[in-house]
Amino acid sequence: MPSFQNRKAIGDAHEQRVTQELNRRGWHVSRWGQGILGEPVRYALHRTSSSLRWTPDLIAAQGRQVVLIDCKSRMTS
């Protein structure tokens, strides 16, 4: 099984690709979710059953429309 750092690098590249494609289509995209939290908070969330563990990766807006995107929901670890 690949290490966490290897899996994270693949996931990060996928998020970047999704962000670039949405930007190309006129969306403004920002990072969202656990990926931007500090290590102590990620560690605590990882060991809880809180629904906060499953927040999306990105948030995007176009005009007044806002969407939350979980880029890696279909990626296996």
PyMOL Python script that loads the backbone (N, CA, C, O; Angstrom):
from pymol import cmd

cmd.read_pdbstr("""\
ATOM      1  N   MET A   1       0.852  -1.188   0.000  1.00  0.00           N
ATOM      2  CA  MET A   1       0.000   0.000   0.000  1.00  0.00           C
ATOM      3  C   MET A   1       0.892   1.243   0.000  1.00  0.00           C
ATOM      4  O   MET A   1       1.860   1.308   0.758  1.00  0.00           O
ATOM      5  N   PRO A   2       0.579   2.217  -0.832  1.00  0.00           N
ATOM      6  CA  PRO A   2       1.381   3.450  -0.872  1.00  0.00           C
ATOM      7  C   PRO A   2       1.320   4.193   0.462  1.00  0.00           C
ATOM      8  O   PRO A   2       0.346   4.082   1.206  1.00  0.00           O
ATOM      9  N   SER A   3       2.358   4.936   0.745  1.00  0.00           N
ATOM     10  CA  SER A   3       2.395   5.716   1.977  1.00  0.00           C
ATOM     11  C   SER A   3       1.384   6.860   1.915  1.00  0.00           C
ATOM     12  O   SER A   3       0.908   7.234   0.843  1.00  0.00           O
ATOM     13  N   PHE A   4       1.069   7.404   3.087  1.00  0.00           N
ATOM     14  CA  PHE A   4       0.148   8.539   3.146  1.00  0.00           C
ATOM     15  C   PHE A   4       0.646   9.678   2.274  1.00  0.00           C
ATOM     16  O   PHE A   4      -0.142  10.290   1.553  1.00  0.00           O
ATOM     17  N   GLN A   5       1.932   9.973   2.326  1.00  0.00           N
ATOM     18  CA  GLN A   5       2.481  11.088   1.544  1.00  0.00           C
ATOM     19  C   GLN A   5       2.312  10.855   0.045  1.00  0.00           C
ATOM     20  O   GLN A   5       2.029  11.794  -0.698  1.00  0.00           O
ATOM     21  N   ASN A   6       2.481   9.612  -0.404  1.00  0.00           N
ATOM     22  CA  ASN A   6       2.271   9.301  -1.821  1.00  0.00           C
ATOM     23  C   ASN A   6       0.811   9.484  -2.202  1.00  0.00           C
ATOM     24  O   ASN A   6       0.506  10.080  -3.235  1.00  0.00           O
ATOM     25  N   ARG A   7      -0.092   8.974  -1.372  1.00  0.00           N
ATOM     26  CA  ARG A   7      -1.524   9.115  -1.651  1.00  0.00           C
ATOM     27  C   ARG A   7      -1.932  10.581  -1.624  1.00  0.00           C
ATOM     28  O   ARG A   7      -2.731  11.020  -2.450  1.00  0.00           O
ATOM     29  N   LYS A   8      -1.383  11.343  -0.673  1.00  0.00           N
ATOM     30  CA  LYS A   8      -1.710  12.763  -0.564  1.00  0.00           C
ATOM     31  C   LYS A   8      -1.239  13.511  -1.809  1.00  0.00           C
ATOM     32  O   LYS A   8      -1.953  14.374  -2.319  1.00  0.00           O
ATOM     33  N   ALA A   9      -0.055  13.188  -2.298  1.00  0.00           N
ATOM     34  CA  ALA A   9       0.466  13.851  -3.506  1.00  0.00           C
ATOM     35  C   ALA A   9      -0.447  13.596  -4.704  1.00  0.00           C
ATOM     36  O   ALA A   9      -0.706  14.504  -5.493  1.00  0.00           O
ATOM     37  N   ILE A  10      -0.929  12.375  -4.838  1.00  0.00           N
ATOM     38  CA  ILE A  10      -1.843  12.046  -5.934  1.00  0.00           C
ATOM     39  C   ILE A  10      -3.151  12.806  -5.766  1.00  0.00           C
ATOM     40  O   ILE A  10      -3.672  13.367  -6.729  1.00  0.00           O
ATOM     41  N   GLY A  11      -3.686  12.827  -4.538  1.00  0.00           N
ATOM     42  CA  GLY A  11      -4.921  13.560  -4.266  1.00  0.00           C
ATOM     43  C   GLY A  11      -4.777  15.051  -4.509  1.00  0.00           C
ATOM     44  O   GLY A  11      -5.666  15.685  -5.076  1.00  0.00           O
ATOM     45  N   ASP A  12      -3.647  15.611  -4.075  1.00  0.00           N
ATOM     46  CA  ASP A  12      -3.396  17.044  -4.288  1.00  0.00           C
ATOM     47  C   ASP A  12      -3.336  17.382  -5.777  1.00  0.00           C
ATOM     48  O   ASP A  12      -3.871  18.403  -6.208  1.00  0.00           O
ATOM     49  N   ALA A  13      -2.685  16.522  -6.559  1.00  0.00           N
ATOM     50  CA  ALA A  13      -2.601  16.749  -8.005  1.00  0.00           C
ATOM     51  C   ALA A  13      -3.994  16.689  -8.631  1.00  0.00           C
ATOM     52  O   ALA A  13      -4.305  17.462  -9.536  1.00  0.00           O
ATOM     53  N   HIS A  14      -4.824  15.778  -8.151  1.00  0.00           N
ATOM     54  CA  HIS A  14      -6.190  15.669  -8.671  1.00  0.00           C
ATOM     55  C   HIS A  14      -6.998  16.923  -8.326  1.00  0.00           C
ATOM     56  O   HIS A  14      -7.715  17.458  -9.173  1.00  0.00           O
ATOM     57  N   GLU A  15      -6.878  17.391  -7.072  1.00  0.00           N
ATOM     58  CA  GLU A  15      -7.565  18.633  -6.685  1.00  0.00           C
ATOM     59  C   GLU A  15      -7.123  19.797  -7.556  1.00  0.00           C
ATOM     60  O   GLU A  15      -7.947  20.606  -7.981  1.00  0.00           O
ATOM     61  N   GLN A  16      -5.831  19.883  -7.821  1.00  0.00           N
ATOM     62  CA  GLN A  16      -5.308  20.971  -8.648  1.00  0.00           C
ATOM     63  C   GLN A  16      -5.886  20.899 -10.063  1.00  0.00           C
ATOM     64  O   GLN A  16      -6.237  21.927 -10.644  1.00  0.00           O
ATOM     65  N   ARG A  17      -5.985  19.703 -10.610  1.00  0.00           N
ATOM     66  CA  ARG A  17      -6.544  19.524 -11.954  1.00  0.00           C
ATOM     67  C   ARG A  17      -8.015  19.941 -11.992  1.00  0.00           C
ATOM     68  O   ARG A  17      -8.447  20.618 -12.924  1.00  0.00           O
ATOM     69  N   VAL A  18      -8.786  19.531 -10.969  1.00  0.00           N
ATOM     70  CA  VAL A  18     -10.198  19.918 -10.897  1.00  0.00           C
ATOM     71  C   VAL A  18     -10.312  21.435 -10.779  1.00  0.00           C
ATOM     72  O   VAL A  18     -11.148  22.050 -11.440  1.00  0.00           O
ATOM     73  N   THR A  19      -9.472  22.037  -9.937  1.00  0.00           N
ATOM     74  CA  THR A  19      -9.483  23.495  -9.756  1.00  0.00           C
ATOM     75  C   THR A  19      -9.190  24.201 -11.078  1.00  0.00           C
ATOM     76  O   THR A  19      -9.891  25.142 -11.448  1.00  0.00           O
ATOM     77  N   GLN A  20      -8.162  23.753 -11.787  1.00  0.00           N
ATOM     78  CA  GLN A  20      -7.800  24.370 -13.060  1.00  0.00           C
ATOM     79  C   GLN A  20      -8.940  24.259 -14.073  1.00  0.00           C
ATOM     80  O   GLN A  20      -9.229  25.214 -14.793  1.00  0.00           O
ATOM     81  N   GLU A  21      -9.575  23.110 -14.127  1.00  0.00           N
ATOM     82  CA  GLU A  21     -10.672  22.911 -15.087  1.00  0.00           C
ATOM     83  C   GLU A  21     -11.864  23.808 -14.739  1.00  0.00           C
ATOM     84  O   GLU A  21     -12.484  24.395 -15.626  1.00  0.00           O
ATOM     85  N   LEU A  22     -12.182  23.910 -13.443  1.00  0.00           N
ATOM     86  CA  LEU A  22     -13.280  24.790 -13.041  1.00  0.00           C
ATOM     87  C   LEU A  22     -12.944  26.255 -13.323  1.00  0.00           C
ATOM     88  O   LEU A  22     -13.800  27.006 -13.789  1.00  0.00           O
ATOM     89  N   ASN A  23     -11.702  26.665 -13.044  1.00  0.00           N
ATOM     90  CA  ASN A  23     -11.281  28.033 -13.357  1.00  0.00           C
ATOM     91  C   ASN A  23     -11.433  28.316 -14.849  1.00  0.00           C
ATOM     92  O   ASN A  23     -11.884  29.392 -15.240  1.00  0.00           O
ATOM     93  N   ARG A  24     -11.059  27.357 -15.669  1.00  0.00           N
ATOM     94  CA  ARG A  24     -11.167  27.503 -17.124  1.00  0.00           C
ATOM     95  C   ARG A  24     -12.618  27.713 -17.541  1.00  0.00           C
ATOM     96  O   ARG A  24     -12.897  28.370 -18.544  1.00  0.00           O
ATOM     97  N   ARG A  25     -13.534  27.154 -16.767  1.00  0.00           N
ATOM     98  CA  ARG A  25     -14.966  27.266 -17.071  1.00  0.00           C
ATOM     99  C   ARG A  25     -15.642  28.441 -16.367  1.00  0.00           C
ATOM    100  O   ARG A  25     -16.867  28.558 -16.381  1.00  0.00           O
ATOM    101  N   GLY A  26     -14.829  29.321 -15.745  1.00  0.00           N
ATOM    102  CA  GLY A  26     -15.376  30.537 -15.154  1.00  0.00           C
ATOM    103  C   GLY A  26     -15.728  30.467 -13.676  1.00  0.00           C
ATOM    104  O   GLY A  26     -16.343  31.392 -13.145  1.00  0.00           O
ATOM    105  N   TRP A  27     -15.347  29.387 -13.005  1.00  0.00           N
ATOM    106  CA  TRP A  27     -15.605  29.254 -11.570  1.00  0.00           C
ATOM    107  C   TRP A  27     -14.412  29.787 -10.778  1.00  0.00           C
ATOM    108  O   TRP A  27     -13.272  29.711 -11.237  1.00  0.00           O
ATOM    109  N   HIS A  28     -14.677  30.321  -9.600  1.00  0.00           N
ATOM    110  CA  HIS A  28     -13.633  30.741  -8.660  1.00  0.00           C
ATOM    111  C   HIS A  28     -13.592  29.687  -7.577  1.00  0.00           C
ATOM    112  O   HIS A  28     -14.610  29.408  -6.944  1.00  0.00           O
ATOM    113  N   VAL A  29     -12.413  29.089  -7.350  1.00  0.00           N
ATOM    114  CA  VAL A  29     -12.287  27.920  -6.482  1.00  0.00           C
ATOM    115  C   VAL A  29     -11.327  28.213  -5.331  1.00  0.00           C
ATOM    116  O   VAL A  29     -10.285  28.841  -5.521  1.00  0.00           O
ATOM    117  N   SER A  30     -11.696  27.746  -4.124  1.00  0.00           N
ATOM    118  CA  SER A  30     -10.841  27.829  -2.950  1.00  0.00           C
ATOM    119  C   SER A  30     -10.767  26.464  -2.283  1.00  0.00           C
ATOM    120  O   SER A  30     -11.696  25.662  -2.382  1.00  0.00           O
ATOM    121  N   ARG A  31      -9.660  26.210  -1.608  1.00  0.00           N
ATOM    122  CA  ARG A  31      -9.533  24.968  -0.843  1.00  0.00           C
ATOM    123  C   ARG A  31     -10.477  25.022   0.342  1.00  0.00           C
ATOM    124  O   ARG A  31     -10.807  26.100   0.837  1.00  0.00           O
ATOM    125  N   TRP A  32     -10.912  23.846   0.796  1.00  0.00           N
ATOM    126  CA  TRP A  32     -11.884  23.720   1.866  1.00  0.00           C
ATOM    127  C   TRP A  32     -11.603  22.393   2.556  1.00  0.00           C
ATOM    128  O   TRP A  32     -11.035  21.497   1.933  1.00  0.00           O
ATOM    129  N   GLY A  33     -11.968  22.241   3.783  1.00  0.00           N
ATOM    130  CA  GLY A  33     -11.907  20.933   4.433  1.00  0.00           C
ATOM    131  C   GLY A  33     -10.635  20.653   5.198  1.00  0.00           C
ATOM    132  O   GLY A  33      -9.836  21.549   5.469  1.00  0.00           O
ATOM    133  N   GLN A  34     -10.462  19.377   5.543  1.00  0.00           N
ATOM    134  CA  GLN A  34      -9.366  18.962   6.415  1.00  0.00           C
ATOM    135  C   GLN A  34      -7.985  19.257   5.858  1.00  0.00           C
ATOM    136  O   GLN A  34      -7.038  19.455   6.619  1.00  0.00           O
ATOM    137  N   GLY A  35      -7.862  19.289   4.539  1.00  0.00           N
ATOM    138  CA  GLY A  35      -6.554  19.498   3.929  1.00  0.00           C
ATOM    139  C   GLY A  35      -5.893  20.813   4.303  1.00  0.00           C
ATOM    140  O   GLY A  35      -4.681  20.953   4.140  1.00  0.00           O
ATOM    141  N   ILE A  36      -6.655  21.782   4.801  1.00  0.00           N
ATOM    142  CA  ILE A  36      -6.073  23.073   5.169  1.00  0.00           C
ATOM    143  C   ILE A  36      -5.956  23.246   6.683  1.00  0.00           C
ATOM    144  O   ILE A  36      -5.515  24.293   7.158  1.00  0.00           O
ATOM    145  N   LEU A  37      -6.348  22.227   7.436  1.00  0.00           N
ATOM    146  CA  LEU A  37      -6.268  22.299   8.892  1.00  0.00           C
ATOM    147  C   LEU A  37      -4.887  21.874   9.367  1.00  0.00           C
ATOM    148  O   LEU A  37      -4.174  21.148   8.674  1.00  0.00           O
ATOM    149  N   GLY A  38      -4.522  22.334  10.549  1.00  0.00           N
ATOM    150  CA  GLY A  38      -3.246  21.944  11.132  1.00  0.00           C
ATOM    151  C   GLY A  38      -3.253  20.483  11.567  1.00  0.00           C
ATOM    152  O   GLY A  38      -4.313  19.888  11.759  1.00  0.00           O
ATOM    153  N   GLU A  39      -2.070  19.916  11.721  1.00  0.00           N
ATOM    154  CA  GLU A  39      -1.912  18.503  12.073  1.00  0.00           C
ATOM    155  C   GLU A  39      -2.674  18.107  13.344  1.00  0.00           C
ATOM    156  O   GLU A  39      -3.334  17.068  13.329  1.00  0.00           O
ATOM    157  N   PRO A  40      -2.623  18.873  14.446  1.00  0.00           N
ATOM    158  CA  PRO A  40      -3.350  18.458  15.647  1.00  0.00           C
ATOM    159  C   PRO A  40      -4.856  18.338  15.429  1.00  0.00           C
ATOM    160  O   PRO A  40      -5.492  17.434  15.970  1.00  0.00           O
ATOM    161  N   VAL A  41      -5.426  19.244  14.641  1.00  0.00           N
ATOM    162  CA  VAL A  41      -6.867  19.192  14.378  1.00  0.00           C
ATOM    163  C   VAL A  41      -7.194  18.012  13.462  1.00  0.00           C
ATOM    164  O   VAL A  41      -8.166  17.296  13.700  1.00  0.00           O
ATOM    165  N   ARG A  42      -6.385  17.803  12.412  1.00  0.00           N
ATOM    166  CA  ARG A  42      -6.609  16.646  11.532  1.00  0.00           C
ATOM    167  C   ARG A  42      -6.523  15.340  12.321  1.00  0.00           C
ATOM    168  O   ARG A  42      -7.337  14.438  12.128  1.00  0.00           O
ATOM    169  N   TYR A  43      -5.544  15.245  13.198  1.00  0.00           N
ATOM    170  CA  TYR A  43      -5.356  14.047  14.025  1.00  0.00           C
ATOM    171  C   TYR A  43      -6.582  13.800  14.896  1.00  0.00           C
ATOM    172  O   TYR A  43      -7.063  12.670  14.986  1.00  0.00           O
ATOM    173  N   ALA A  44      -7.085  14.847  15.534  1.00  0.00           N
ATOM    174  CA  ALA A  44      -8.264  14.714  16.393  1.00  0.00           C
ATOM    175  C   ALA A  44      -9.494  14.310  15.582  1.00  0.00           C
ATOM    176  O   ALA A  44     -10.253  13.438  16.004  1.00  0.00           O
ATOM    177  N   LEU A  45      -9.695  14.931  14.427  1.00  0.00           N
ATOM    178  CA  LEU A  45     -10.847  14.599  13.598  1.00  0.00           C
ATOM    179  C   LEU A  45     -10.775  13.168  13.069  1.00  0.00           C
ATOM    180  O   LEU A  45     -11.795  12.491  12.947  1.00  0.00           O
ATOM    181  N   HIS A  46      -9.575  12.723  12.762  1.00  0.00           N
ATOM    182  CA  HIS A  46      -9.390  11.371  12.232  1.00  0.00           C
ATOM    183  C   HIS A  46      -9.868  10.312  13.231  1.00  0.00           C
ATOM    184  O   HIS A  46     -10.287   9.224  12.838  1.00  0.00           O
ATOM    185  N   ARG A  47      -9.801  10.635  14.500  1.00  0.00           N
ATOM    186  CA  ARG A  47     -10.137   9.674  15.540  1.00  0.00           C
ATOM    187  C   ARG A  47     -11.518   9.906  16.155  1.00  0.00           C
ATOM    188  O   ARG A  47     -11.790   9.466  17.272  1.00  0.00           O
ATOM    189  N   THR A  48     -12.371  10.587  15.431  1.00  0.00           N
ATOM    190  CA  THR A  48     -13.722  10.846  15.909  1.00  0.00           C
ATOM    191  C   THR A  48     -14.745  10.374  14.869  1.00  0.00           C
ATOM    192  O   THR A  48     -14.399  10.130  13.713  1.00  0.00           O
ATOM    193  N   SER A  49     -15.974  10.252  15.283  1.00  0.00           N
ATOM    194  CA  SER A  49     -17.029   9.893  14.333  1.00  0.00           C
ATOM    195  C   SER A  49     -17.763  11.134  13.825  1.00  0.00           C
ATOM    196  O   SER A  49     -18.808  11.021  13.184  1.00  0.00           O
ATOM    197  N   SER A  50     -17.223  12.303  14.108  1.00  0.00           N
ATOM    198  CA  SER A  50     -17.841  13.558  13.695  1.00  0.00           C
ATOM    199  C   SER A  50     -17.980  13.635  12.179  1.00  0.00           C
ATOM    200  O   SER A  50     -17.098  13.205  11.436  1.00  0.00           O
ATOM    201  N   SER A  51     -19.099  14.188  11.738  1.00  0.00           N
ATOM    202  CA  SER A  51     -19.293  14.378  10.298  1.00  0.00           C
ATOM    203  C   SER A  51     -18.312  15.401   9.730  1.00  0.00           C
ATOM    204  O   SER A  51     -18.173  15.506   8.512  1.00  0.00           O
ATOM    205  N   LEU A  52     -17.634  16.150  10.585  1.00  0.00           N
ATOM    206  CA  LEU A  52     -16.612  17.092  10.109  1.00  0.00           C
ATOM    207  C   LEU A  52     -15.472  16.370   9.399  1.00  0.00           C
ATOM    208  O   LEU A  52     -14.739  16.990   8.629  1.00  0.00           O
ATOM    209  N   ARG A  53     -15.310  15.070   9.645  1.00  0.00           N
ATOM    210  CA  ARG A  53     -14.268  14.298   8.954  1.00  0.00           C
ATOM    211  C   ARG A  53     -14.504  14.250   7.463  1.00  0.00           C
ATOM    212  O   ARG A  53     -13.558  14.054   6.700  1.00  0.00           O
ATOM    213  N   TRP A  54     -15.730  14.422   7.027  1.00  0.00           N
ATOM    214  CA  TRP A  54     -16.090  14.184   5.640  1.00  0.00           C
ATOM    215  C   TRP A  54     -16.411  15.471   4.891  1.00  0.00           C
ATOM    216  O   TRP A  54     -17.231  15.463   3.973  1.00  0.00           O
ATOM    217  N   THR A  55     -15.780  16.566   5.270  1.00  0.00           N
ATOM    218  CA  THR A  55     -16.025  17.818   4.562  1.00  0.00           C
ATOM    219  C   THR A  55     -15.392  17.760   3.171  1.00  0.00           C
ATOM    220  O   THR A  55     -14.391  17.069   2.981  1.00  0.00           O
ATOM    221  N   PRO A  56     -15.956  18.468   2.205  1.00  0.00           N
ATOM    222  CA  PRO A  56     -15.426  18.461   0.839  1.00  0.00           C
ATOM    223  C   PRO A  56     -14.015  19.063   0.754  1.00  0.00           C
ATOM    224  O   PRO A  56     -13.516  19.655   1.710  1.00  0.00           O
ATOM    225  N   ASP A  57     -13.399  18.897  -0.401  1.00  0.00           N
ATOM    226  CA  ASP A  57     -12.040  19.374  -0.649  1.00  0.00           C
ATOM    227  C   ASP A  57     -11.992  20.824  -1.111  1.00  0.00           C
ATOM    228  O   ASP A  57     -11.068  21.563  -0.770  1.00  0.00           O
ATOM    229  N   LEU A  58     -12.994  21.224  -1.890  1.00  0.00           N
ATOM    230  CA  LEU A  58     -12.986  22.540  -2.524  1.00  0.00           C
ATOM    231  C   LEU A  58     -14.354  23.197  -2.384  1.00  0.00           C
ATOM    232  O   LEU A  58     -15.367  22.522  -2.201  1.00  0.00           O
ATOM    233  N   ILE A  59     -14.366  24.522  -2.474  1.00  0.00           N
ATOM    234  CA  ILE A  59     -15.610  25.280  -2.592  1.00  0.00           C
ATOM    235  C   ILE A  59     -15.453  26.162  -3.825  1.00  0.00           C
ATOM    236  O   ILE A  59     -14.402  26.768  -4.033  1.00  0.00           O
ATOM    237  N   ALA A  60     -16.495  26.230  -4.635  1.00  0.00           N
ATOM    238  CA  ALA A  60     -16.417  27.004  -5.875  1.00  0.00           C
ATOM    239  C   ALA A  60     -17.657  27.878  -6.013  1.00  0.00           C
ATOM    240  O   ALA A  60     -18.747  27.513  -5.573  1.00  0.00           O
ATOM    241  N   ALA A  61     -17.465  29.038  -6.631  1.00  0.00           N
ATOM    242  CA  ALA A  61     -18.578  29.959  -6.848  1.00  0.00           C
ATOM    243  C   ALA A  61     -18.513  30.510  -8.259  1.00  0.00           C
ATOM    244  O   ALA A  61     -17.443  30.764  -8.813  1.00  0.00           O
ATOM    245  N   GLN A  62     -19.690  30.682  -8.813  1.00  0.00           N
ATOM    246  CA  GLN A  62     -19.838  31.326 -10.119  1.00  0.00           C
ATOM    247  C   GLN A  62     -21.118  32.148 -10.018  1.00  0.00           C
ATOM    248  O   GLN A  62     -22.218  31.606  -9.914  1.00  0.00           O
ATOM    249  N   GLY A  63     -20.949  33.465 -10.050  1.00  0.00           N
ATOM    250  CA  GLY A  63     -22.101  34.329  -9.797  1.00  0.00           C
ATOM    251  C   GLY A  63     -22.604  34.083  -8.379  1.00  0.00           C
ATOM    252  O   GLY A  63     -21.834  34.180  -7.423  1.00  0.00           O
ATOM    253  N   ARG A  64     -23.883  33.769  -8.237  1.00  0.00           N
ATOM    254  CA  ARG A  64     -24.451  33.488  -6.915  1.00  0.00           C
ATOM    255  C   ARG A  64     -24.530  32.000  -6.604  1.00  0.00           C
ATOM    256  O   ARG A  64     -25.018  31.609  -5.543  1.00  0.00           O
ATOM    257  N   GLN A  65     -24.058  31.181  -7.512  1.00  0.00           N
ATOM    258  CA  GLN A  65     -24.090  29.737  -7.299  1.00  0.00           C
ATOM    259  C   GLN A  65     -22.833  29.293  -6.569  1.00  0.00           C
ATOM    260  O   GLN A  65     -21.722  29.663  -6.950  1.00  0.00           O
ATOM    261  N   VAL A  66     -23.010  28.496  -5.519  1.00  0.00           N
ATOM    262  CA  VAL A  66     -21.894  27.978  -4.723  1.00  0.00           C
ATOM    263  C   VAL A  66     -22.015  26.465  -4.654  1.00  0.00           C
ATOM    264  O   VAL A  66     -23.101  25.932  -4.427  1.00  0.00           O
ATOM    265  N   VAL A  67     -20.889  25.767  -4.851  1.00  0.00           N
ATOM    266  CA  VAL A  67     -20.883  24.310  -4.771  1.00  0.00           C
ATOM    267  C   VAL A  67     -19.707  23.840  -3.913  1.00  0.00           C
ATOM    268  O   VAL A  67     -18.641  24.455  -3.903  1.00  0.00           O
ATOM    269  N   LEU A  68     -19.924  22.740  -3.195  1.00  0.00           N
ATOM    270  CA  LEU A  68     -18.872  22.067  -2.446  1.00  0.00           C
ATOM    271  C   LEU A  68     -18.473  20.821  -3.232  1.00  0.00           C
ATOM    272  O   LEU A  68     -19.337  20.088  -3.715  1.00  0.00           O
ATOM    273  N   ILE A  69     -17.163  20.577  -3.361  1.00  0.00           N
ATOM    274  CA  ILE A  69     -16.674  19.504  -4.230  1.00  0.00           C
ATOM    275  C   ILE A  69     -15.766  18.574  -3.437  1.00  0.00           C
ATOM    276  O   ILE A  69     -14.798  19.013  -2.815  1.00  0.00           O
ATOM    277  N   ASP A  70     -16.090  17.283  -3.466  1.00  0.00           N
ATOM    278  CA  ASP A  70     -15.230  16.258  -2.874  1.00  0.00           C
ATOM    279  C   ASP A  70     -14.539  15.531  -4.012  1.00  0.00           C
ATOM    280  O   ASP A  70     -15.043  14.537  -4.534  1.00  0.00           O
ATOM    281  N   CYS A  71     -13.383  16.041  -4.387  1.00  0.00           N
ATOM    282  CA  CYS A  71     -12.659  15.525  -5.570  1.00  0.00           C
ATOM    283  C   CYS A  71     -12.255  14.074  -5.435  1.00  0.00           C
ATOM    284  O   CYS A  71     -12.209  13.344  -6.425  1.00  0.00           O
ATOM    285  N   LYS A  72     -11.961  13.651  -4.219  1.00  0.00           N
ATOM    286  CA  LYS A  72     -11.359  12.342  -4.030  1.00  0.00           C
ATOM    287  C   LYS A  72     -12.348  11.302  -3.508  1.00  0.00           C
ATOM    288  O   LYS A  72     -11.925  10.258  -3.010  1.00  0.00           O
ATOM    289  N   SER A  73     -13.639  11.557  -3.607  1.00  0.00           N
ATOM    290  CA  SER A  73     -14.614  10.631  -3.034  1.00  0.00           C
ATOM    291  C   SER A  73     -14.561   9.244  -3.678  1.00  0.00           C
ATOM    292  O   SER A  73     -14.923   8.257  -3.038  1.00  0.00           O
ATOM    293  N   ARG A  74     -14.124   9.156  -4.909  1.00  0.00           N
ATOM    294  CA  ARG A  74     -14.048   7.859  -5.607  1.00  0.00           C
ATOM    295  C   ARG A  74     -12.634   7.276  -5.649  1.00  0.00           C
ATOM    296  O   ARG A  74     -12.427   6.186  -6.184  1.00  0.00           O
ATOM    297  N   MET A  75     -11.670   7.993  -5.089  1.00  0.00           N
ATOM    298  CA  MET A  75     -10.300   7.503  -5.095  1.00  0.00           C
ATOM    299  C   MET A  75     -10.120   6.505  -3.952  1.00  0.00           C
ATOM    300  O   MET A  75     -10.577   6.744  -2.834  1.00  0.00           O
ATOM    301  N   THR A  76      -9.455   5.389  -4.236  1.00  0.00           N
ATOM    302  CA  THR A  76      -9.211   4.419  -3.177  1.00  0.00           C
ATOM    303  C   THR A  76      -7.815   4.634  -2.607  1.00  0.00           C
ATOM    304  O   THR A  76      -6.913   5.096  -3.306  1.00  0.00           O
ATOM    305  N   SER A  77      -7.648   4.299  -1.353  1.00  0.00           N
ATOM    306  CA  SER A  77      -6.356   4.485  -0.680  1.00  0.00           C
ATOM    307  C   SER A  77      -5.526   3.227  -0.780  1.00  0.00           C
ATOM    308  O   SER A  77      -4.404   3.186  -0.274  1.00  0.00           O
TER     309      SER A  77
END
""", "prot")
cmd.dss("prot")
cmd.show_as("cartoon", "prot")
cmd.util.cbc("prot")
cmd.orient("prot")
